[in-house]
Amino acid sequence: MRKYLDSLYLLGCWLAACCLCLICLLVVSQVTLNLIDRLSMLLTGSAIGLTIPSYADFTGFLLAAASFLSLAYTLREGGHIRVILLIDKMPEKVKRFMEIWSIGFCLALSLYFTWYTASLTHESYVYHDLSSGMIAVPIWIPQAAMLLGLVLLCVALADELVTIISHNTPSYLKNSEGLLVEEQMDDKQVDL
Amino acid sequence: MNEIALTLFLLVVLFLLLGSGIWVAFSLMAVGMAGMALFSNAPVGEVMATTIWGASNGWALAALPLFIWMGEILFRSHLSEDMFAGLSPWLNRLPGRLLHVNILGCGIFAAVSGSSAATAATIGKMSIPELSRRKYPQRMLIGTLAGSATLGLLIPPSIILIVYGVATEQSIARLFIAGVLPGCLLITLFIGYVVVWSLFHPQEIPPGETSLPFKEKLAHSRRLIPVLLLILGVMGSIYTGIASPTDAAAVGVLLTLVLSWYTGSLSKKTFIEAIIGATKTSCMIAFILAGAAFLTVSMGFTGIPKMLAGWIGGMHLSPYALLGALTLFFVVMGCFLDGISVVVLTTSVIMPMIDQAGIDPLWFGIFLVFVVEMAQITPPVGFNLFVIQGLTGLDILKVARAAVPFFLLLLVGLMLIVSFPRIVTFLPGLM
C-alpha cells in the first residue's frame, strides 16, 4: 500500500514536470517562429505570420496542470510553506495534537475545495464550455487535471493523518529539516 | 458588526491559523472563506473554484516556473566556480578584496535567478569555503553574503516581482526593468560599506594574492562570458520588447541547458534534480498565489480594503507617513512570514489604500521588494538566514547579527528610492 501511494504521488510530480517541459518547448517553438517571421520580414518584406494557434491558452492550461498535479508530492516532501515557530517550541504531546489539527483542518478544506472543483468541471462538461482562443478546447479537460491534482492532495493529506494518528512521523516532517525549507541545501558543513 | 471589528476578527483568525501550523496557502483560503461566509451572501465554494481556476492558468504566470527552473539548473552547474575565478583577480586592489566577490557574484547571479535563497546558496557554496580558508573575517563574510543575496529578489528576473505583477495586474516586463537601477544602487551601497569598513580595519583583511598581468586577468574572466551573454540575452530581449518575460524565460531555460551541457555539468541526474526542484518550488508558490487570489476576491466581497483605503484617506496622511507606517508593519510581518506571503497579503488588502494615496503601483512594487529583502535577513524567519545557516552550520542569530549592517544599508536604499522615486521609474519610463 505504502509503495503504491508513494508512486502515485511521484507520478503526479512527474506529470507536472512533463507539463513544465512542454511549456518550455511550446514557448521556445513560438519564439523560433517569431524569429523566422522577423527574418522573412527583413529579407522579403513580408511576414509569413507563423504562430502556434492559442499557444498562450495552452501554456496556461499546462501551468495549471503542473501546479496542481505536484501538490501532493510537494506536501509529502515538506515543500509547502508553513510557520512552525510556535508549535516547534511546544512539548511533544501538544505538538502531535497540533499536527493532527493542521492536517485535519487542511484535509477538510481540501475536500471542500475538491468538491466544488468537481462541480465546476462537471458544469463545464455539461454545458460544453470552450476556451476562447483560436483552437477552442473543451474547458473541462484542463480543469480535470486540476481536479485530479486536488484529489491526489486529499489522498496525501488523509495518508498523513492516518500516519500521525497511528503514532508515526508524517512524511513532510521527516523530509523537511526545520521550517520553510525551500532549496535542497549542500550537505557540506564548512568550518569557519 | 462594524467593519473595524470585522477586519480585526479576520486578522486574528489569520494569525491563529498561521501560528498553529496550517500551511500558508490553506490559511489564506480559510480566511477568505470565513470572510465571505460571514459577511456576504455569495456562494463561497463556487466562487472559490472559479477564482482559483482563473488565477492558476495565466500566461504571465508561466514565467514563474521557467525562471525557477533556470535558477535550479544554474545552481547545479559550474557557475559558482566560474564566478569566483572570473571575479577574484580584479579585486586585489580594492579595500576589502575578496569580500566583494560575494557582492558582485550575488549581483550577477541575481540577474539570472529570481530567488534570493538560490542566490545565497549558489554563491555561498563557493565563497564561504574559499574566503574562510584565506582567513577573511567571519562576520563580514557572512554579512556580505546574507545582504547581497537579497539582490536576487530585486535584480530581474525576480520571482517576487512576477508574483506582485500577476497579483496586481502590472506589467511584469516594466517591473523587471524598474528593478535594475535600484539593484545597482544597492550594489554600490554594499561595496561602499565594505570599502569603508576595510579602510578602518586594515589588519583584518588578509593580504592580497600576487597580482596577475592584465592579460591573464582577462583570460580568467573569460569564464564569465557565457553567463553575461545569458543575462544580456534574457534581459535585453525583455527590455527591447522583442520578448515577453515568459518568452525570455523559456529561451533562458533552453540556453542554460545548452550552456551547462557545453561545460559538462549537465547529466541525467542533475537534469532530473533541477526539474523536480523547480516543479516543487513553483507548485508551492502557485498554491499560495491561488489562495491569495481567492482571498483578494473574498476581501472585495467584504469591502474591507475599500474601507481601509477610505479610513487612510480620511486621515490625510502624507504619503511619507503612510510609507513609514507600512515599512514598520511589513518589517514586523516579515519577521514571521516569508516574502511571498507578505506580498500576496499586501496585494489582497492594501492595494486600494495605495491607489487612494496616489502612489504609483509600479514604484510600490519595488518598494515592497526592498522591504521583503529586509525581511529575508531578519530573524526568526528569514530565508537567507536559513540558507546560510545550512551552508555554515552557524547559529541563526549569529548570522542575523552579521547581517545587521546590511539591513541598515537596505533601509538607506529604501529611503533613497522614497526621496528620489526617479531611480525606480526612470528606466521603465524610457520603454
Chai-1 contact restraints between the chains, C-beta under 6 A:
chainA,res_idxA,chainB,res_idxB,connection_type,confidence,min_distance_angstrom,max_distance_angstrom,comment,restraint_id
A,C13,B,T279,contact,1.0,0.0,6.0,A-B,restraint_1
A,A16,B,T279,contact,1.0,0.0,6.0,A-B,restraint_2
A,A17,B,I275,contact,1.0,0.0,6.0,A-B,restraint_3
A,A17,B,T279,contact,1.0,0.0,6.0,A-B,restraint_4
A,L20,B,P65,contact,1.0,0.0,6.0,A-B,restraint_5
A,I23,B,A62,contact,1.0,0.0,6.0,A-B,restraint_6
A,C24,B,A250,contact,1.0,0.0,6.0,A-B,restraint_7
A,C24,B,V253,contact,1.0,0.0,6.0,A-B,restraint_8
A,V27,B,D247,contact,1.0,0.0,6.0,A-B,restraint_9
A,V27,B,A250,contact,1.0,0.0,6.0,A-B,restraint_10
A,V28,B,A250,contact,1.0,0.0,6.0,A-B,restraint_11
A,V28,B,L254,contact,1.0,0.0,6.0,A-B,restraint_12
A,V31,B,D247,contact,1.0,0.0,6.0,A-B,restraint_13
A,V31,B,V251,contact,1.0,0.0,6.0,A-B,restraint_14
A,A56,B,W59,contact,1.0,0.0,6.0,A-B,restraint_15
A,T59,B,W59,contact,1.0,0.0,6.0,A-B,restraint_16
A,T59,B,A62,contact,1.0,0.0,6.0,A-B,restraint_17
A,G60,B,N57,contact,1.0,0.0,6.0,A-B,restraint_18
A,G60,B,G58,contact,1.0,0.0,6.0,A-B,restraint_19
A,G60,B,W59,contact,1.0,0.0,6.0,A-B,restraint_20
A,F61,B,N57,contact,1.0,0.0,6.0,A-B,restraint_21
A,L63,B,A62,contact,1.0,0.0,6.0,A-B,restraint_22
A,A64,B,S56,contact,1.0,0.0,6.0,A-B,restraint_23
A,A64,B,N57,contact,1.0,0.0,6.0,A-B,restraint_24
A,S67,B,S56,contact,1.0,0.0,6.0,A-B,restraint_25
A,S67,B,C283,contact,1.0,0.0,6.0,A-B,restraint_26
A,S67,B,A286,contact,1.0,0.0,6.0,A-B,restraint_27
A,S70,B,T279,contact,1.0,0.0,6.0,A-B,restraint_28
A,S70,B,C283,contact,1.0,0.0,6.0,A-B,restraint_29
A,T74,B,K280,contact,1.0,0.0,6.0,A-B,restraint_30
A,T74,B,C283,contact,1.0,0.0,6.0,A-B,restraint_31
A,T74,B,M284,contact,1.0,0.0,6.0,A-B,restraint_32
A,G79,B,K280,contact,1.0,0.0,6.0,A-B,restraint_33
A,G79,B,M284,contact,1.0,0.0,6.0,A-B,restraint_34
A,H80,B,W23,contact,1.0,0.0,6.0,A-B,restraint_35
A,H80,B,M284,contact,1.0,0.0,6.0,A-B,restraint_36
A,I81,B,V24,contact,1.0,0.0,6.0,A-B,restraint_37
A,I81,B,D338,contact,1.0,0.0,6.0,A-B,restraint_38
A,R82,B,G21,contact,1.0,0.0,6.0,A-B,restraint_39
A,R82,B,W23,contact,1.0,0.0,6.0,A-B,restraint_40
A,V83,B,L18,contact,1.0,0.0,6.0,A-B,restraint_41
A,I84,B,G21,contact,1.0,0.0,6.0,A-B,restraint_42
A,L85,B,P380,contact,1.0,0.0,6.0,A-B,restraint_43
A,L86,B,G19,contact,1.0,0.0,6.0,A-B,restraint_44
A,I87,B,G21,contact,1.0,0.0,6.0,A-B,restraint_45
A,M98,B,S20,contact,1.0,0.0,6.0,A-B,restraint_46
A,M98,B,G21,contact,1.0,0.0,6.0,A-B,restraint_47
A,S102,B,G21,contact,1.0,0.0,6.0,A-B,restraint_48
A,S102,B,I22,contact,1.0,0.0,6.0,A-B,restraint_49
A,F105,B,I22,contact,1.0,0.0,6.0,A-B,restraint_50
A,C106,B,F26,contact,1.0,0.0,6.0,A-B,restraint_51
A,L109,B,F26,contact,1.0,0.0,6.0,A-B,restraint_52
A,Y116,B,G45,contact,1.0,0.0,6.0,A-B,restraint_53
A,Y116,B,M48,contact,1.0,0.0,6.0,A-B,restraint_54
A,Y116,B,A49,contact,1.0,0.0,6.0,A-B,restraint_55
A,T117,B,A49,contact,1.0,0.0,6.0,A-B,restraint_56
A,L120,B,A49,contact,1.0,0.0,6.0,A-B,restraint_57
A,E182,B,A117,contact,1.0,0.0,6.0,A-B,restraint_58
A,E183,B,A117,contact,1.0,0.0,6.0,A-B,restraint_59
A,E183,B,A121,contact,1.0,0.0,6.0,A-B,restraint_60
A,M185,B,G390,contact,1.0,0.0,6.0,A-B,restraint_61
A,D186,B,K125,contact,1.0,0.0,6.0,A-B,restraint_62
A,Q189,B,G393,contact,1.0,0.0,6.0,A-B,restraint_63
A,V190,B,I128,contact,1.0,0.0,6.0,A-B,restraint_64
A,V190,B,P129,contact,1.0,0.0,6.0,A-B,restraint_65
A,V190,B,T392,contact,1.0,0.0,6.0,A-B,restraint_66
A,L192,B,S132,contact,1.0,0.0,6.0,A-B,restraint_67
A,L192,B,Q138,contact,1.0,0.0,6.0,A-B,restraint_68
A,L192,B,T392,contact,1.0,0.0,6.0,A-B,restraint_69
